Amino acid sequence: MKNTYIKIAGIINFITALVHLVAGQIDLVNPLKSSNLGLQQKAEWLGVWHLVTIFLFYTSYVIIKAGFSKSNKLNLQLLKPLGILYVLVGIPFILSSGYFTVFAPQWVLLMTIGILILFGIRKSKIKLE
């Protein structure tokens, strides 16, 4: 595909995965482990946290691989649902920011990645349907 938008999306996604892994461990996971939450809640929260970490690293791989590969319809078909998903997963962070009147910045990166993917697909000359 050799698509600049998709390459940038993949690189931003990979940086996001690294930040999630390192800064998230320091700022969120470590305090969680020493909090007063019950063991069940801690276990589930930690599991979901690491599920997101795995998702971010794996999707980074998929997006970067597609961005550097030769153009083909299959790569675009695989990326389109990811682009839509990334835009959609930003919405709960926007809503929770408003609900708790704090700024949860995750939506900025997630939606940017999704928009770059979708824009990269649109800029390609391959029709998906």
C-alpha positions as CSV (number, residue, x, y, z in Angstrom):
1,M,0.0,0.0,0.0
2,K,2.8,2.4,0.9
3,N,0.3,4.8,2.2
4,T,1.7,7.7,4.3
5,Y,-1.5,8.2,6.3
6,I,-1.6,4.6,7.3
7,K,2.1,4.5,8.1
8,I,1.6,7.6,10.4
9,A,-1.4,5.9,12.0
10,G,0.6,2.8,12.7
11,I,3.5,4.8,14.2
12,I,1.2,6.8,16.4
13,N,-0.5,3.6,17.5
14,F,2.8,2.0,18.4
15,I,3.8,5.1,20.4
16,T,0.4,5.0,22.1
17,A,1.0,1.3,23.0
18,L,4.4,2.1,24.5
19,V,2.9,5.0,26.5
20,H,0.0,2.8,27.6
21,L,2.5,0.1,28.8
22,V,4.9,2.3,30.6
23,A,3.1,5.5,31.8
24,G,-0.1,3.6,32.4
25,Q,1.7,1.2,34.6
26,I,3.2,4.0,36.7
27,D,0.1,6.3,36.7
28,L,-2.8,3.9,36.9
29,V,-1.8,0.2,37.4
30,N,0.5,0.7,40.4
31,P,-1.9,2.9,42.3
32,L,-4.7,0.5,41.5
33,K,-2.8,-2.5,43.0
34,S,-2.4,-0.6,46.3
35,S,-6.0,0.7,46.3
36,N,-8.9,-0.4,48.5
37,L,-10.7,-2.1,45.7
38,G,-11.7,-5.7,46.2
39,L,-9.5,-8.4,44.7
40,Q,-12.1,-9.3,42.1
41,Q,-12.3,-5.7,40.9
42,K,-8.5,-5.4,40.8
43,A,-8.1,-8.7,38.9
44,E,-10.7,-7.7,36.3
45,W,-9.4,-4.1,35.9
46,L,-5.8,-5.4,35.5
47,G,-7.0,-8.0,33.0
48,V,-8.8,-5.3,30.9
49,W,-5.8,-3.0,31.1
50,H,-3.5,-5.6,29.7
51,L,-6.1,-6.7,27.1
52,V,-5.9,-3.1,25.8
53,T,-2.1,-3.2,25.8
54,I,-2.2,-6.4,23.7
55,F,-4.8,-4.8,21.4
56,L,-2.7,-1.7,20.9
57,F,0.5,-3.6,20.1
58,Y,-1.1,-6.1,17.8
59,T,-3.1,-3.4,15.9
60,S,0.2,-1.4,15.6
61,Y,1.7,-4.4,13.9
62,V,-1.2,-4.8,11.5
63,I,-1.4,-1.1,10.6
64,I,2.3,-0.7,10.1
65,K,2.5,-3.9,8.1
66,A,-0.3,-2.7,5.9
67,G,1.2,0.8,5.5
68,F,4.5,-0.6,4.2
69,S,3.1,-3.4,2.1
70,K,2.3,-3.3,-1.6
71,S,-1.2,-2.0,-2.5
72,N,-3.9,-4.5,-2.3
73,K,-7.6,-4.6,-1.5
74,L,-7.3,-7.1,1.3
75,N,-5.1,-4.8,3.5
76,L,-7.7,-2.0,3.1
77,Q,-10.6,-4.3,3.9
78,L,-8.7,-5.4,7.1
79,L,-8.0,-1.8,8.0
80,K,-11.4,-0.3,7.5
81,P,-13.0,-2.0,10.6
82,L,-10.0,-0.9,12.7
83,G,-10.3,2.7,11.5
84,I,-14.0,2.7,12.4
85,L,-13.3,1.0,15.8
86,Y,-10.7,3.5,16.7
87,V,-13.0,6.4,16.0
88,L,-15.8,4.7,18.0
89,V,-13.6,3.8,21.1
90,G,-12.8,7.5,21.5
91,I,-16.4,8.3,22.2
92,P,-16.6,6.8,25.7
93,F,-13.5,8.9,26.7
94,I,-15.2,12.1,25.5
95,L,-18.4,11.1,27.4
96,S,-16.6,10.2,30.6
97,S,-14.6,13.4,30.4
98,G,-17.8,15.4,30.3
99,Y,-19.5,13.3,33.0
100,F,-16.6,13.6,35.5
101,T,-15.6,17.1,34.3
102,V,-12.0,16.0,33.7
103,F,-9.9,15.6,30.5
104,A,-9.4,12.0,29.6
105,P,-7.0,12.5,26.6
106,Q,-7.1,9.0,25.2
107,W,-9.8,10.0,22.7
108,V,-7.4,12.4,21.0
109,L,-4.9,9.6,20.0
110,L,-7.5,6.9,19.4
111,M,-9.7,9.0,17.1
112,T,-6.7,10.5,15.3
113,I,-5.4,7.0,14.6
114,G,-8.8,5.9,13.2
115,I,-9.2,9.1,11.1
116,L,-5.7,8.6,9.6
117,I,-6.6,5.0,8.7
118,L,-9.9,6.0,7.1
119,F,-8.3,8.9,5.3
120,G,-5.5,6.7,4.1
121,I,-8.1,4.2,2.8
122,R,-10.0,7.0,1.1
123,K,-6.8,8.3,-0.6
124,S,-6.0,5.0,-2.0
125,K,-7.2,4.3,-5.5
126,I,-8.6,0.8,-4.6
127,K,-12.4,0.6,-4.2
128,L,-13.5,-1.7,-1.4
129,E,-17.0,-2.5,-2.5
